[in-house]
Amino acid sequence: MERLVKVVERLPLLAQIRVEDADSVECGGFTSAILHSTVDEARLDATGIREFIFGGRSHAPLTYETFLADAGVIGGARRPAIEEGYDWWRCNVFAMPFYTMIPSETTTLSGHAFVPIDDENTMCWNITWDPENALRPNLYRQGSGRGGGFGNDGGYRPDTTDWVGRWRQVANATNDYRRHYEAERTARFSGIVSINLQDSGIQESMGAIIDRTHEHLGQTDSMIIQMRRRLIKSAQRFMETGEAPPEIDNPSLARLRPLQMILPRSADWLEVGGDWMFGRAKEPPPEAAQVGRPPARSATDPLRETALVIKAPVAIKIEVPTP
């Protein structure tokens, strides 16, 4: 265990590890959905409207497109931007066999590796790295191994001698992931304190393996659909012909990157962002920089009519409950 921590601390990345009671596709499929809304950062103004926002931008309903790469899938979620006539694109990545990546507007990237331990347990890695520049040493040291860098999830339980008895978090199904009902009632949308734990709660509460024939998938599930098809196709080909997935011998096929950007409504997201997303460029396109510079909002902004909002003045105060 400690050897693994020391290895992680020497790598030019920021990492956090946990074990979940769910299969790896279930974990990876959920994070590929790209539908997080961070109400903990909710904006409350004089109109009494608290919006579901992310990075200073309102979460309006989205449309979704997918692109099938040689060794993965890129999904583009398009929402109306605050800027009139523009759209906010968030493009995430699934790379074979178990990697997902979160949209970014800089060269610093974040993602996950959902490594199967067995059919019902997964080792989940949260990773931040930069393919073109070195991370600051204090950044990746603070976030390595057993915590830090990803919010206060409550820490880890003592290791046991069980096969899957390590890297288990204190917050789990037995204590409702330390759900704080008063905070949920008065301060934020979810009483579970971090996105990591919210993910764990959804992934594990479905059951380790469930019958997917009972699902009712929609348009925003298209990334999950394509990810499953890609995995099934590779497995069937190997079973029937013995042919291994091409990315095993040619890992450059999996050189995919996420991206978010602000584009004119008529722009082609793959044409603008393709060089970066397929690893051909050293910098994201200039349109990515616009994401972090949202213009000021007005009380009469028409986007408010479609954004996800809570029309009640609620004071925002985040506290981490003690065990």
Secondary structure, DSSP 4 states (H G I P E B T S, - for coil): -HHHHHHHHHSSSEEEEEEESS-HHHHHHHHTT----EEEEEEE-TT--EEEEETTEE----EEEEEEETTEEEEEEEEE-SSTTEEEEEEEEEETTTEEEE--SSS-EEEEEEEEEETTEEEEEEEEE-SSSPPPHHHHHHTSSSSSSS-----BPPP-SSTT-SS-BSSSGGGGGG--HHHHHHT-S-SS-SHHHHHHHHHHHT-SS--GGG----GGGHHHHHHHHHHHHHHHHHHHH-PPPGGGT-GGGG----EEEEEETT--HHHHHHHHHTT--SS--GGGGGGG-PPPP-TT-GGGGTS-EE-S-------PPP-
